[in-house]
Amino acid sequence: MKAIGHPDDVYKVSPAIPVIISLVIIGIDLVTPSQILLSIFFVVPVLIAAWFNSLRLAITISVALPLVRFIIATQLDPSGDPVYSAVNAADRLVLLCVVALVTSRLSESVKHLRMEVNVLERMIPICSNCKKIRDKDDVWQPLEKYMGEHSKMEFTHGICPDCMKLLYGKYMKSG
């Protein structure tokens, strides 16, 4: 069950975004000369997928981009050495998977810390004895006043049976 204001609600990006960025990078890589290595930009969709979506999507992109580039490069330039192309693809694949893993873990840590901060912000310091609440200015206010100012709550007053006995027990009928 998600809490209100859960970080996952705010920090989601459509899975199509990193996929589209990947396709654009591959497309640009195809039309640029082979001396210009745009594969460094493969990290961008991996980072976006790992941070805003899921590790699974990030790993999928991390594997797909180097493989697609390897296949395209070997088809477009059959005179190149396929061993070097395979080693470069493997290097990119491993590096991108590591980036995906680290980014995903970092993203989860940040989300967890934000949830903890939200919980701590919702904690209200209250006096154990008189039940007054300390506000942001370190002023102690009656519970009713504080809640009335910080929420849409309104209070009515009554006395519970235990307090009735404690306060007025000697005046109450027994039996």
C-alpha positions, 0 to 999 in steps of 0.5 A: 500500500502506498502512502500519500505523497509516495515518491513513486507517484511523483518520480515516474517517467513513461518507459517509452521516454528512455526507449525513444532516446535510445532510438534517437541516439542509435539513429544519430550514431548511424548518420555520423562518421564512424570516427565520432563515437556517440555510444558514450551517450548510451548512458543517458537512457540507461540513467533515465530508465534506472532512476525513473522506471525500473532496473529491468528496463535499464538493464534491457536498454543496457544490453540492447544498445551495444548489441544493436550498435554492434549488429549495425556496425558490422553490417555497415562496415564489413571491412572492420574487425569484428573481434574489436567490435565485439570487445567494444560492445561487451565493454559498453554492455558491462559498463552500462549494466553497472551504471544501471545497477548503481543508479537504480540502487541510488534511486531506491535509497533516495526514495526510501530516505524521502519516505523517512523524511515524510514520516518524520515531518508528520511526527508531532511533538506532544506533551506527555502530561498536558497534551499540548503540541509544540509547533514550528516556532517552539510554542506549546499550543493546546491540541484543539488549537493546533489541530484546528490551525493545521487541519480541517478538524473541529473538536467537540468536548465531552468526558469519557466514562473513565474520566467521569469516574475519576473526576466526579465519582463521588457524585455519581450514583453507584449501581 
